[in-house]
Amino acid sequence: MRSLGAELIEHGRDFDDAKEQAARIATERNLEYAPSFHRDFVVGVATYAFELFTAVVDLDTVFVPIGLGSGICGVIGTRDLLGLRTKIVGVVAEGANTYSLSVAAGRIAPTASALTFADGMAIRVPDATALDVIRRGADRIVEVSDNEIAEAVRVIYSATHNCAEGAGAAALAGLLKERERLHGPAAVILSGRNIDRTWMQTILAGGTPHWRGVRRALAKPPKAESTMANTCRYGFVCI
């Protein structure tokens, strides 16, 4: 971000701390705050759900990773608009399970920490609008461990030669965990491929990155070549 001329401010211990600080700075500087969950984001990511549902007939179940909720809300909304009966299963990390706790409680249930190397899912406080959509539209929420996520990264790499970040592989981890209860065609959403090189090396060697590696990775200065080729979300590669 800095190499592209942006002012980058690092704050707090996790996503939620940074989100709150960003809102404060926007107010102080009279800037427009871009929220991490917004209707426009949901509409945008819903396009992959439309492609999936129109390309594959009679899907019984779709597993979707949950970060702040845009992806699963887009899948639920598209399913409903198309009048399908496909079950939507949300997948969260065991160490960042605020959405599974909140769905079970029927209200927002923040957690004290979000400890997972799947940083795209590492949130402590759910979005109220997203939670309402998930409670009404998801069949269930599945929790997966970091070890299960790492195994899913390995499976995706071995089977398809795609590099999945932790959040991107979480849906497959959920499917693998629930394979015995599935009775029809199922799909998973690979939502991102922004995985750090050292994490990928650790995973392919049979290990699991530690969540503290998130902070260490952020502390590293960007490499010169990082602005030339960046792996983007939803399976596209930007050159």
Sequence and secondary structure as in RCSB ss.txt:
>XXXX:A:sequence
MRSLGAELIEHGRDFDDAKEQAARIATERNLEYAPSFHRDFVVGVATYAFELFTAVVDLDTVFVPIGLGSGICGV
IGTRDLLGLRTKIVGVVAEGANTYSLSVAAGRIAPTASALTFADGMAIRVPDATALDVIRRGADRIVEVSDNEIA
EAVRVIYSATHNCAEGAGAAALAGLLKERERLHGPAAVILSGRNIDRTWMQTILAGGTPHWRGVRRALAKPPKAE
STMANTCRYGFVCI
>XXXX:A:secstr
 GGGT      SSSHHHHHHHHHHHHHHHT     SS HHHHHHHHHHHHHHHHHSTT  EEEEE SSSHHHHHH
HHHHHHTT   EEEEEEETTB HHHHHHHHTS    S    S GGG  SS  HHHHHHHHHH SEEEEE HHHHH
HHHHHHHHHH     HHHHHHHHHHHHTGGG  S EEE        HHHHHHHHTT    TTHHHHHHHS   GG
GGT EE STT EE 
